[in-house]
Amino acid sequence: MVFDTLKAEKIWKTVCKVPVGKVSCYGFVADLAGLPGRARLVGKVMQYAPDELEVPWYRILKSNGQLAFPAGSLQAERQKGLLQEEGVVVLNNRVKLKDFGWSPGLGELMELEF
């Protein structure tokens, strides 16, 4: 896949800011990375994150709190397991965003690179 490396790096760095035990959504990550309206781009570049960055891809969900993969799939089970290891409750392939959604403070926002 061909994509803008600078945009991809912004996305990966933003996802790396999501703390343990919290989740975020593709659209919110796009907004924070300075790429409003590019939620699909977030999903696309996540699969190309270099291993050495250790991007916590599993913390990023659909806007309704649903896991990124179809219920029962191997990928969904992996995502669910990784979230549960961090204390995130996953029921019916969903996470309650009001309980586990990441709301970065001003200090965290200042650390993001636009």
MOPAC internal coordinates of N, CA, C and O (Angstrom, degrees):
PM7 1SCF
backbone

  N    0.0000 0     0.00 0     0.00 0    0    0    0
  C    1.4524 1     0.00 0     0.00 0    1    0    0
  C    1.5245 1   109.37 1     0.00 0    2    1    0
  O    1.2310 1   120.83 1   -39.61 1    3    2    1
  N    1.3088 1   116.02 1   140.39 1    3    2    1
  C    1.4455 1   121.25 1   177.71 1    5    3    2
  C    1.5343 1   107.78 1  -102.27 1    6    5    3
  O    1.2310 1   120.57 1   -54.22 1    7    6    5
  N    1.3151 1   116.52 1   125.78 1    7    6    5
  C    1.4610 1   121.05 1   176.70 1    9    7    6
  C    1.5142 1   109.01 1  -149.15 1   10    9    7
  O    1.2310 1   121.57 1   -16.23 1   11   10    9
  N    1.2947 1   114.60 1   163.77 1   11   10    9
  C    1.4600 1   122.38 1  -179.80 1   13   11   10
  C    1.5308 1   108.49 1   -72.84 1   14   13   11
  O    1.2310 1   120.49 1   -65.31 1   15   14   13
  N    1.3229 1   116.66 1   114.69 1   15   14   13
  C    1.4614 1   121.49 1  -177.13 1   17   15   14
  C    1.5169 1   112.13 1   -61.36 1   18   17   15
  O    1.2310 1   119.90 1   143.52 1   19   18   17
  N    1.3181 1   117.80 1   -36.48 1   19   18   17
  C    1.4586 1   120.87 1   179.13 1   21   19   18
  C    1.5282 1   110.96 1   -63.42 1   22   21   19
  O    1.2310 1   120.45 1   136.72 1   23   22   21
  N    1.3201 1   116.75 1   -43.28 1   23   22   21
  C    1.4667 1   120.78 1   177.40 1   25   23   22
  C    1.5309 1   110.33 1   -64.43 1   26   25   23
  O    1.2310 1   120.73 1   137.24 1   27   26   25
  N    1.3175 1   116.22 1   -42.76 1   27   26   25
  C    1.4652 1   120.47 1   179.87 1   29   27   26
  C    1.5271 1   110.60 1   -61.20 1   30   29   27
  O    1.2310 1   120.39 1   136.75 1   31   30   29
  N    1.3152 1   116.87 1   -43.25 1   31   30   29
  C    1.4654 1   120.46 1   179.72 1   33   31   30
  C    1.5203 1   111.59 1   -63.15 1   34   33   31
  O    1.2310 1   120.15 1   141.07 1   35   34   33
  N    1.3272 1   117.32 1   -38.93 1   35   34   33
  C    1.4643 1   120.78 1   176.63 1   37   35   34
  C    1.5262 1   110.05 1   -61.06 1   38   37   35
  O    1.2310 1   120.78 1   137.05 1   39   38   37
  N    1.3067 1   116.11 1   -42.95 1   39   38   37
  C    1.4710 1   120.87 1  -179.81 1   41   39   38
  C    1.5199 1   110.08 1   -64.48 1   42   41   39
  O    1.2310 1   120.25 1   130.61 1   43   42   41
  N    1.3164 1   117.12 1   -49.39 1   43   42   41
  C    1.4680 1   120.20 1  -178.33 1   45   43   42
  C    1.5254 1   111.18 1   -60.89 1   46   45   43
  O    1.2310 1   120.19 1   137.21 1   47   46   45
  N    1.3258 1   117.25 1   -42.79 1   47   46   45
  C    1.4719 1   120.56 1   179.62 1   49   47   46
  C    1.5212 1   111.06 1   -64.34 1   50   49   47
  O    1.2310 1   120.40 1   141.89 1   51   50   49
  N    1.3211 1   116.84 1   -38.11 1   51   50   49
  C    1.4648 1   120.94 1   178.27 1   53   51   50
  C    1.5192 1   110.57 1   -65.50 1   54   53   51
  O    1.2310 1   120.26 1   134.27 1   55   54   53
  N    1.3156 1   117.11 1   -45.73 1   55   54   53
  C    1.4729 1   120.84 1   179.49 1   57   55   54
  C    1.5267 1   110.36 1   -61.98 1   58   57   55
  O    1.2310 1   120.37 1   143.68 1   59   58   57
  N    1.3051 1   116.90 1   -36.32 1   59   58   57
  C    1.4716 1   120.39 1   178.88 1   61   59   58
  C    1.5218 1   112.51 1   -65.36 1   62   61   59
  O    1.2310 1   119.67 1   161.72 1   63   62   61
  N    1.3227 1   118.24 1   -18.28 1   63   62   61
  C    1.4667 1   122.12 1   178.00 1   65   63   62
  C    1.5237 1   112.97 1   -80.25 1   66   65   63
  O    1.2310 1   119.82 1   162.37 1   67   66   65
  N    1.3307 1   117.94 1   -17.63 1   67   66   65
  C    1.4678 1   120.51 1   180.00 1   69   67   66
  C    1.5262 1   107.33 1   -66.18 1   70   69   67
  O    1.2310 1   120.03 1   -61.16 1   71   70   69
  N    1.3332 1   117.55 1   118.84 1   71   70   69
  C    1.4635 1   120.08 1  -174.54 1   73   71   70
  C    1.5267 1   114.19 1   -73.23 1   74   73   71
  O    1.2310 1   121.78 1   -19.39 1   75   74   73
  N    1.2995 1   114.21 1   160.61 1   75   74   73
  C    1.4641 1   122.03 1   175.57 1   77   75   74
  C    1.5261 1   108.54 1   -55.93 1   78   77   75
  O    1.2310 1   120.84 1   -44.76 1   79   78   77
  N    1.3294 1   115.99 1   135.24 1   79   78   77
  C    1.4549 1   120.99 1   177.89 1   81   79   78
  C    1.5148 1   114.34 1    84.53 1   82   81   79
  O    1.2310 1   120.49 1  -175.94 1   83   82   81
  N    1.3238 1   116.67 1     4.06 1   83   82   81
  C    1.4640 1   122.01 1   178.45 1   85   83   82
  C    1.5212 1   109.56 1  -124.75 1   86   85   83
  O    1.2310 1   120.96 1   -19.86 1   87   86   85
  N    1.3270 1   115.76 1   160.14 1   87   86   85
  C    1.4627 1   121.60 1   177.56 1   89   87   86
  C    1.5206 1   108.72 1  -131.57 1   90   89   87
  O    1.2310 1   121.02 1   -15.88 1   91   90   89
  N    1.3193 1   115.65 1   164.12 1   91   90   89
  C    1.4482 1   121.92 1   175.02 1   93   91   90
  C    1.5224 1   107.68 1  -141.15 1   94   93   91
  O    1.2310 1   120.57 1    -1.17 1   95   94   93
  N    1.3182 1   116.52 1   178.83 1   95   94   93
  C    1.4630 1   122.54 1  -178.35 1   97   95   94
  C    1.5248 1   109.92 1  -117.49 1   98   97   95
  O    1.2310 1   121.12 1   -24.59 1   99   98   97
  N    1.3130 1   115.46 1   155.41 1   99   98   97
  C    1.4642 1   121.16 1  -179.10 1  101   99   98
  C    1.5253 1   111.79 1   -54.06 1  102  101   99
  O    1.2310 1   120.04 1   133.48 1  103  102  101
  N    1.3222 1   117.53 1   -46.52 1  103  102  101
  C    1.4582 1   121.07 1  -178.22 1  105  103  102
  C    1.5162 1   113.08 1   -64.87 1  106  105  103
  O    1.2310 1   120.46 1   140.38 1  107  106  105
  N    1.3290 1   116.72 1   -39.62 1  107  106  105
  C    1.4610 1   120.92 1   179.40 1  109  107  106
  C    1.5221 1   110.60 1   -66.33 1  110  109  107
  O    1.2310 1   120.67 1   139.23 1  111  110  109
  N    1.3276 1   116.32 1   -40.77 1  111  110  109
  C    1.4654 1   120.66 1   176.91 1  113  111  110
  C    1.5280 1   109.58 1   -61.18 1  114  113  111
  O    1.2310 1   120.58 1   135.75 1  115  114  113
  N    1.3274 1   116.49 1   -44.25 1  115  114  113
  C    1.4618 1   120.54 1   179.01 1  117  115  114
  C    1.5281 1   110.21 1   -59.13 1  118  117  115
  O    1.2310 1   120.62 1   134.49 1  119  118  117
  N    1.3302 1   116.43 1   -45.51 1  119  118  117
  C    1.4627 1   120.43 1   179.31 1  121  119  118
  C    1.5208 1   111.29 1   -60.14 1  122  121  119
  O    1.2310 1   120.66 1   131.94 1  123  122  121
  N    1.3366 1   116.34 1   -48.06 1  123  122  121
  C    1.4599 1   120.28 1  -178.44 1  125  123  122
  C    1.5275 1   113.06 1   -65.71 1  126  125  123
  O    1.2310 1   121.09 1   152.04 1  127  126  125
  N    1.3307 1   115.52 1   -27.96 1  127  126  125
  C    1.4706 1   119.93 1   179.19 1  129  127  126
  C    1.5246 1   111.52 1   -82.84 1  130  129  127
  O    1.2310 1   120.59 1  -177.80 1  131  130  129
  N    1.3358 1   116.48 1     2.20 1  131  130  129
  C    1.4619 1   119.88 1  -179.78 1  133  131  130
  C    1.5077 1   113.07 1    80.41 1  134  133  131
  O    1.2310 1   120.89 1  -156.52 1  135  134  133
  N    1.3389 1   115.89 1    23.48 1  135  134  133
  C    1.4604 1   121.55 1  -178.06 1  137  135  134
  C    1.5321 1   110.72 1  -127.37 1  138  137  135
  O    1.2310 1   120.10 1  -121.13 1  139  138  137
  N    1.3295 1   117.42 1    58.87 1  139  138  137
  C    1.4656 1   119.60 1  -176.46 1  141  139  138
  C    1.5253 1   112.47 1   -56.74 1  142  141  139
  O    1.2310 1   121.54 1   -39.20 1  143  142  141
  N    1.3326 1   114.66 1   140.80 1  143  142  141
  C    1.4561 1   120.30 1   179.72 1  145  143  142
  C    1.5156 1   114.70 1    78.69 1  146  145  143
  O    1.2310 1   120.33 1  -171.40 1  147  146  145
  N    1.3148 1   116.97 1     8.60 1  147  146  145
  C    1.4781 1   120.42 1  -176.48 1  149  147  146
  C    1.5250 1   112.74 1  -112.32 1  150  149  147
  O    1.2310 1   120.47 1  -140.14 1  151  150  149
  N    1.3245 1   116.71 1    39.86 1  151  150  149
  C    1.4654 1   121.22 1  -179.29 1  153  151  150
  C    1.5285 1   111.67 1   -57.82 1  154  153  151
  O    1.2310 1   120.48 1   139.57 1  155  154  153
  N    1.3113 1   116.69 1   -40.43 1  155  154  153
  C    1.4724 1   119.75 1  -179.89 1  157  155  154
  C    1.5238 1   111.76 1   -64.88 1  158  157  155
  O    1.2310 1   120.94 1   145.57 1  159  158  157
  N    1.3179 1   115.81 1   -34.43 1  159  158  157
  C    1.4643 1   119.35 1   177.20 1  161  159  158
  C    1.5231 1   109.99 1   -63.06 1  162  161  159
  O    1.2310 1   120.72 1   140.46 1  163  162  161
  N    1.3295 1   116.24 1   -39.54 1  163  162  161
  C    1.4697 1   120.06 1   177.71 1  165  163  162
  C    1.5291 1   109.29 1   -57.23 1  166  165  163
  O    1.2310 1   120.52 1   131.58 1  167  166  165
  N    1.3236 1   116.61 1   -48.42 1  167  166  165
  C    1.4610 1   120.63 1   179.18 1  169  167  166
  C    1.5158 1   112.94 1   -60.53 1  170  169  167
  O    1.2310 1   120.75 1   140.33 1  171  170  169
  N    1.3202 1   116.17 1   -39.67 1  171  170  169
  C    1.4742 1   120.29 1  -178.52 1  173  171  170
  C    1.5261 1   112.10 1   -67.44 1  174  173  171
  O    1.2310 1   120.42 1   132.74 1  175  174  173
  N    1.3423 1   116.80 1   -47.26 1  175  174  173
  C    1.4673 1   118.27 1  -174.48 1  177  175  174
  C    1.5235 1   112.72 1   -76.59 1  178  177  175
  O    1.2310 1   120.19 1   160.52 1  179  178  177
  N    1.3278 1   117.25 1   -19.48 1  179  178  177
  C    1.4698 1   119.35 1   179.53 1  181  179  178
  C    1.5236 1   111.37 1   -58.15 1  182  181  179
  O    1.2310 1   120.49 1   143.22 1  183  182  181
  N    1.3148 1   116.66 1   -36.78 1  183  182  181
  C    1.4650 1   119.06 1  -177.37 1  185  183  182
  C    1.5248 1   113.34 1   -72.33 1  186  185  183
  O    1.2310 1   120.30 1   170.82 1  187  186  185
  N    1.3313 1   117.04 1    -9.18 1  187  186  185
  C    1.4596 1   120.91 1  -179.69 1  189  187  186
  C    1.5261 1   112.91 1  -108.94 1  190  189  187
  O    1.2310 1   120.36 1  -169.44 1  191  190  189
  N    1.3207 1   116.91 1    10.56 1  191  190  189
  C    1.4606 1   120.32 1  -179.58 1  193  191  190
  C    1.5346 1   110.14 1   -63.26 1  194  193  191
  O    1.2310 1   120.48 1   -48.67 1  195  194  193
  N    1.3143 1   116.69 1   131.33 1  195  194  193
  C    1.4706 1   119.56 1   178.11 1  197  195  194
  C    1.5313 1   110.67 1   -62.76 1  198  197  195
  O    1.2310 1   120.38 1   -41.42 1  199  198  197
  N    1.2955 1   116.89 1   138.58 1  199  198  197
  C    1.4672 1   121.94 1  -178.87 1  201  199  198
  C    1.5205 1   112.26 1   -55.02 1  202  201  199
  O    1.2310 1   120.21 1   142.36 1  203  202  201
  N    1.3305 1   117.21 1   -37.64 1  203  202  201
  C    1.4627 1   119.91 1  -176.37 1  205  203  202
  C    1.5372 1   112.86 1   -65.73 1  206  205  203
  O    1.2310 1   119.77 1   160.88 1  207  206  205
  N    1.3206 1   118.04 1   -19.12 1  207  206  205
  C    1.4662 1   120.81 1   176.94 1  209  207  206
  C    1.5285 1   112.50 1   -76.97 1  210  209  207
  O    1.2310 1   120.62 1   159.05 1  211  210  209
  N    1.3111 1   116.43 1   -20.95 1  211  210  209
  C    1.4631 1   122.35 1  -179.29 1  213  211  210
  C    1.5290 1   111.25 1    50.52 1  214  213  211
  O    1.2310 1   121.01 1  -128.15 1  215  214  213
  N    1.3245 1   115.66 1    51.85 1  215  214  213
  C    1.4617 1   122.30 1  -179.63 1  217  215  214
  C    1.5348 1   109.26 1   -70.38 1  218  217  215
  O    1.2310 1   119.99 1   -57.06 1  219  218  217
  N    1.3315 1   117.63 1   122.94 1  219  218  217
  C    1.4675 1   120.44 1  -178.85 1  221  219  218
  C    1.5338 1   111.60 1   -78.81 1  222  221  219
  O    1.2310 1   120.85 1  -110.79 1  223  222  221
  N    1.3075 1   115.99 1    69.21 1  223  222  221
  C    1.4717 1   124.20 1  -176.16 1  225  223  222
  C    1.5233 1   112.64 1   -53.93 1  226  225  223
  O    1.2310 1   120.80 1   147.43 1  227  226  225
  N    1.3064 1   116.08 1   -32.57 1  227  226  225
  C    1.4622 1   121.60 1  -173.91 1  229  227  226
  C    1.5275 1   112.69 1   -69.90 1  230  229  227
  O    1.2310 1   119.85 1   166.62 1  231  230  229
  N    1.3263 1   117.90 1   -13.38 1  231  230  229
  C    1.4697 1   121.64 1   178.85 1  233  231  230
  C    1.5326 1   112.51 1   -83.72 1  234  233  231
  O    1.2310 1   120.31 1   177.60 1  235  234  233
  N    1.3185 1   117.01 1    -2.40 1  235  234  233
  C    1.4662 1   120.93 1  -177.85 1  237  235  234
  C    1.5280 1   109.16 1  -104.65 1  238  237  235
  O    1.2310 1   121.61 1   -54.35 1  239  238  237
  N    1.3434 1   114.53 1   125.65 1  239  238  237
  C    1.4577 1   122.14 1  -174.32 1  241  239  238
  C    1.5211 1   111.19 1  -123.32 1  242  241  239
  O    1.2310 1   121.66 1    -6.36 1  243  242  241
  N    1.3266 1   114.44 1   173.64 1  243  242  241
  C    1.4624 1   119.69 1   172.40 1  245  243  242
  C    1.5253 1   108.25 1   -69.72 1  246  245  243
  O    1.2310 1   120.39 1   -15.88 1  247  246  245
  N    1.3168 1   116.86 1   164.12 1  247  246  245
  C    1.4662 1   121.54 1  -174.72 1  249  247  246
  C    1.5282 1   113.96 1   -63.32 1  250  249  247
  O    1.2310 1   120.13 1   161.06 1  251  250  249
  N    1.3243 1   117.36 1   -18.94 1  251  250  249
  C    1.4663 1   120.93 1   178.64 1  253  251  250
  C    1.5298 1   112.48 1   -95.08 1  254  253  251
  O    1.2310 1   120.37 1  -172.36 1  255  254  253
  N    1.3276 1   116.89 1     7.64 1  255  254  253
  C    1.4537 1   121.40 1   179.65 1  257  255  254
  C    1.5182 1   114.32 1    88.19 1  258  257  255
  O    1.2310 1   120.59 1  -178.83 1  259  258  257
  N    1.3029 1   116.48 1     1.17 1  259  258  257
  C    1.4574 1   121.41 1  -179.15 1  261  259  258
  C    1.5246 1   110.36 1   -76.31 1  262  261  259
  O    1.2310 1   120.86 1   -34.94 1  263  262  261
  N    1.3304 1   115.95 1   145.06 1  263  262  261
  C    1.4595 1   119.81 1   176.17 1  265  263  262
  C    1.5213 1   109.79 1   -61.15 1  266  265  263
  O    1.2310 1   120.72 1   -21.14 1  267  266  265
  N    1.2984 1   116.24 1   158.86 1  267  266  265
  C    1.4612 1   121.88 1  -174.72 1  269  267  266
  C    1.5238 1   113.67 1   -72.23 1  270  269  267
  O    1.2310 1   120.42 1   162.78 1  271  270  269
  N    1.3132 1   116.80 1   -17.22 1  271  270  269
  C    1.4578 1   120.42 1  -173.60 1  273  271  270
  C    1.5261 1   110.91 1  -118.32 1  274  273  271
  O    1.2310 1   120.33 1   -21.21 1  275  274  273
  N    1.3391 1   116.98 1   158.79 1  275  274  273
  C    1.4682 1   119.97 1  -179.85 1  277  275  274
  C    1.5301 1   111.99 1   -60.51 1  278  277  275
  O    1.2310 1   121.08 1   -39.71 1  279  278  277
  N    1.3202 1   115.53 1   140.29 1  279  278  277
  C    1.4747 1   121.37 1   179.36 1  281  279  278
  C    1.5208 1   110.52 1   -54.05 1  282  281  279
  O    1.2310 1   121.40 1   -44.24 1  283  282  281
  N    1.3226 1   114.93 1   135.76 1  283  282  281
  C    1.4552 1   120.84 1   177.75 1  285  283  282
  C    1.5163 1   114.94 1    85.91 1  286  285  283
  O    1.2310 1   120.03 1   167.85 1  287  286  285
  N    1.3390 1   117.55 1   -12.15 1  287  286  285
  C    1.4615 1   119.49 1   179.78 1  289  287  286
  C    1.5264 1   109.59 1   -72.63 1  290  289  287
  O    1.2310 1   121.04 1   -20.53 1  291  290  289
  N    1.3023 1   115.61 1   159.47 1  291  290  289
  C    1.4594 1   121.35 1   178.71 1  293  291  290
  C    1.5330 1   110.84 1   -57.96 1  294  293  291
  O    1.2310 1   120.55 1   138.28 1  295  294  293
  N    1.3301 1   116.55 1   -41.72 1  295  294  293
  C    1.4651 1   120.86 1  -179.82 1  297  295  294
  C    1.5273 1   111.20 1   -65.36 1  298  297  295
  O    1.2310 1   120.44 1   138.36 1  299  298  297
  N    1.3499 1   116.77 1   -41.64 1  299  298  297
  C    1.4667 1   120.45 1   179.72 1  301  299  298
  C    1.5262 1   110.38 1   -64.53 1  302  301  299
  O    1.2310 1   120.26 1   139.64 1  303  302  301
  N    1.3065 1   117.10 1   -40.36 1  303  302  301
  C    1.4616 1   120.63 1   179.01 1  305  303  302
  C    1.5255 1   110.96 1   -65.24 1  306  305  303
  O    1.2310 1   120.73 1   142.75 1  307  306  305
  N    1.3283 1   116.21 1   -37.25 1  307  306  305
  C    1.4671 1   119.91 1   177.36 1  309  307  306
  C    1.5203 1   110.42 1   -66.66 1  310  309  307
  O    1.2310 1   120.50 1   133.63 1  311  310  309
  N    1.3497 1   116.64 1   -46.37 1  311  310  309
  C    1.4561 1   120.61 1   178.85 1  313  311  310
  C    1.5278 1   110.58 1   -60.82 1  314  313  311
  O    1.2310 1   120.60 1   135.04 1  315  314  313
  N    1.3023 1   116.45 1   -44.96 1  315  314  313
  C    1.4675 1   121.85 1   179.20 1  317  315  314
  C    1.5255 1   110.69 1   -59.47 1  318  317  315
  O    1.2310 1   120.36 1   133.57 1  319  318  317
  N    1.3282 1   116.91 1   -46.43 1  319  318  317
  C    1.4630 1   121.44 1  -179.97 1  321  319  318
  C    1.5134 1   112.63 1   -61.01 1  322  321  319
  O    1.2310 1   120.50 1   136.12 1  323  322  321
  N    1.3346 1   116.66 1   -43.88 1  323  322  321
  C    1.4663 1   120.64 1  -179.85 1  325  323  322
  C    1.5308 1   110.84 1   -65.16 1  326  325  323
  O    1.2310 1   120.27 1   140.30 1  327  326  325
  N    1.3318 1   117.09 1   -39.70 1  327  326  325
  C    1.4603 1   120.28 1   177.56 1  329  327  326
  C    1.5215 1   111.11 1   -66.12 1  330  329  327
  O    1.2310 1   120.60 1   136.59 1  331  330  329
  N    1.3160 1   116.46 1   -43.41 1  331  330  329
  C    1.4634 1   120.22 1  -179.48 1  333  331  330
  C    1.5183 1   111.87 1   -64.25 1  334  333  331
  O    1.2310 1   120.01 1   146.44 1  335  334  333
  N    1.3232 1   117.59 1   -33.56 1  335  334  333
  C    1.4647 1   120.99 1   176.20 1  337  335  334
  C    1.5218 1   111.14 1   -61.39 1  338  337  335
  O    1.2310 1   120.46 1   153.88 1  339  338  337
  N    1.3368 1   116.72 1   -26.12 1  339  338  337
  C    1.4642 1   121.77 1   179.72 1  341  339  338
  C    1.5286 1   112.16 1   -94.79 1  342  341  339
  O    1.2310 1   120.69 1  -175.16 1  343  342  341
  N    1.3389 1   116.29 1     4.84 1  343  342  341
  C    1.4552 1   119.78 1   177.87 1  345  343  342
  C    1.5178 1   115.17 1    89.62 1  346  345  343
  O    1.2310 1   120.04 1  -172.91 1  347  346  345
  N    1.3149 1   117.52 1     7.09 1  347  346  345
  C    1.4626 1   121.74 1   178.53 1  349  347  346
  C    1.5304 1   108.29 1   -82.94 1  350  349  347
  O    1.2310 1   120.86 1   -51.49 1  351  350  349
  N    1.3170 1   115.97 1   128.51 1  351  350  349
  C    1.4616 1   121.31 1  -179.76 1  353  351  350
  C    1.5301 1   109.18 1   -84.40 1  354  353  351
  O    1.2310 1   121.23 1   -54.52 1  355  354  353
  N    1.3430 1   115.25 1   125.48 1  355  354  353
  C    1.4620 1   121.40 1   178.22 1  357  355  354
  C    1.5200 1   107.47 1  -118.99 1  358  357  355
  O    1.2310 1   120.64 1   -63.13 1  359  358  357
  N    1.3339 1   116.38 1   116.87 1  359  358  357
  C    1.4647 1   122.34 1   178.27 1  361  359  358
  C    1.5200 1   108.82 1  -124.88 1  362  361  359
  O    1.2310 1   121.08 1   -50.46 1  363  362  361
  N    1.3257 1   115.55 1   129.54 1  363  362  361
  C    1.4682 1   120.52 1   179.33 1  365  363  362
  C    1.5251 1   112.05 1    53.81 1  366  365  363
  O    1.2310 1   121.12 1  -137.52 1  367  366  365
  N    1.3256 1   115.46 1    42.48 1  367  366  365
  C    1.4637 1   122.37 1   176.97 1  369  367  366
  C    1.5301 1   113.21 1    65.72 1  370  369  367
  O    1.2310 1   120.49 1  -156.47 1  371  370  369
  N    1.3527 1   116.67 1    23.53 1  371  370  369
  C    1.4574 1   122.37 1  -176.76 1  373  371  370
  C    1.5216 1   112.12 1  -136.72 1  374  373  371
  O    1.2310 1   121.51 1   -25.29 1  375  374  373
  N    1.3202 1   114.73 1   154.71 1  375  374  373
  C    1.4553 1   122.63 1   175.87 1  377  375  374
  C    1.5275 1   106.77 1  -121.98 1  378  377  375
  O    1.2310 1   120.37 1   -42.96 1  379  378  377
  N    1.3239 1   116.89 1   137.04 1  379  378  377
  C    1.4636 1   120.23 1   176.03 1  381  379  378
  C    1.5249 1   108.08 1   -75.66 1  382  381  379
  O    1.2310 1   121.43 1   -70.30 1  383  382  381
  N    1.3182 1   114.87 1   109.70 1  383  382  381
  C    1.4635 1   119.84 1  -177.00 1  385  383  382
  C    1.5274 1   112.17 1   -65.06 1  386  385  383
  O    1.2310 1   120.20 1   149.57 1  387  386  385
  N    1.3241 1   117.22 1   -30.43 1  387  386  385
  C    1.4730 1   118.58 1   179.51 1  389  387  386
  C    1.5211 1   111.08 1   -66.80 1  390  389  387
  O    1.2310 1   120.31 1   154.84 1  391  390  389
  N    1.3318 1   117.01 1   -25.16 1  391  390  389
  C    1.4617 1   121.02 1   179.14 1  393  391  390
  C    1.5311 1   113.19 1   -92.06 1  394  393  391
  O    1.2310 1   120.34 1   144.07 1  395  394  393
  N    1.3252 1   116.96 1   -35.93 1  395  394  393
  C    1.4606 1   120.32 1  -172.01 1  397  395  394
  C    1.5294 1   114.30 1  -122.04 1  398  397  395
  O    1.2310 1   120.21 1  -178.99 1  399  398  397
  N    1.3203 1   117.20 1     1.01 1  399  398  397
  C    1.4636 1   120.31 1  -179.65 1  401  399  398
  C    1.5208 1   112.18 1   -69.14 1  402  401  399
  O    1.2310 1   120.85 1   -40.23 1  403  402  401
  N    1.2972 1   115.99 1   139.77 1  403  402  401
  C    1.4639 1   122.77 1  -179.78 1  405  403  402
  C    1.5189 1   109.62 1   -81.72 1  406  405  403
  O    1.2310 1   120.98 1   -56.31 1  407  406  405
  N    1.3040 1   115.73 1   123.69 1  407  406  405
  C    1.4642 1   122.63 1   174.23 1  409  407  406
  C    1.5175 1   106.68 1  -120.45 1  410  409  407
  O    1.2310 1   120.62 1   -87.13 1  411  410  409
  N    1.3340 1   116.42 1    92.87 1  411  410  409
  C    1.4637 1   119.00 1  -176.07 1  413  411  410
  C    1.5144 1   112.56 1   -64.16 1  414  413  411
  O    1.2310 1   121.20 1   -40.09 1  415  414  413
  N    1.3110 1   115.31 1   139.91 1  415  414  413
  C    1.4516 1   121.52 1   175.22 1  417  415  414
  C    1.5142 1   110.46 1   -79.32 1  418  417  415
  O    1.2310 1   120.59 1    -6.07 1  419  418  417
  N    1.3002 1   116.48 1   173.93 1  419  418  417
  C    1.4593 1   121.75 1  -178.36 1  421  419  418
  C    1.5270 1   111.68 1   -58.33 1  422  421  419
  O    1.2310 1   120.91 1   139.90 1  423  422  421
  N    1.3334 1   115.87 1   -40.10 1  423  422  421
  C    1.4658 1   119.44 1   179.08 1  425  423  422
  C    1.5167 1   112.18 1   -61.59 1  426  425  423
  O    1.2310 1   120.71 1   138.23 1  427  426  425
  N    1.3302 1   116.26 1   -41.77 1  427  426  425
  C    1.4708 1   120.34 1   178.61 1  429  427  426
  C    1.5241 1   110.52 1   -67.04 1  430  429  427
  O    1.2310 1   120.39 1   140.51 1  431  430  429
  N    1.3254 1   116.85 1   -39.49 1  431  430  429
  C    1.4636 1   120.40 1   179.55 1  433  431  430
  C    1.5252 1   111.23 1   -63.60 1  434  433  431
  O    1.2310 1   120.85 1   143.80 1  435  434  433
  N    1.3182 1   115.98 1   -36.20 1  435  434  433
  C    1.4615 1   120.51 1  -179.34 1  437  435  434
  C    1.5301 1   110.93 1   -67.25 1  438  437  435
  O    1.2310 1   120.34 1   154.31 1  439  438  437
  N    1.3227 1   116.95 1   -25.69 1  439  438  437
  C    1.4681 1   120.68 1  -179.21 1  441  439  438
  C    1.5294 1   112.58 1   -79.14 1  442  441  439
  O    1.2310 1   120.36 1   162.14 1  443  442  441
  N    1.3285 1   116.91 1   -17.86 1  443  442  441
  C    1.4487 1   120.61 1  -179.02 1  445  443  442
  C    1.5248 1   110.18 1   -71.54 1  446  445  443
  O    1.2310 1   121.14 1   -35.72 1  447  446  445
  N    1.3192 1   115.43 1   144.28 1  447  446  445
  C    1.4623 1   120.73 1   179.77 1  449  447  446
  C    1.5222 1   109.27 1  -102.00 1  450  449  447
  O    1.2310 1   121.29 1   -52.95 1  451  450  449
  N    1.3127 1   115.13 1   127.05 1  451  450  449
  C    1.4682 1   119.61 1   178.06 1  453  451  450
  C    1.5029 1   110.42 1  -108.26 1  454  453  451
  O    1.2310 1   120.10 1   180.00 1  455  454  453

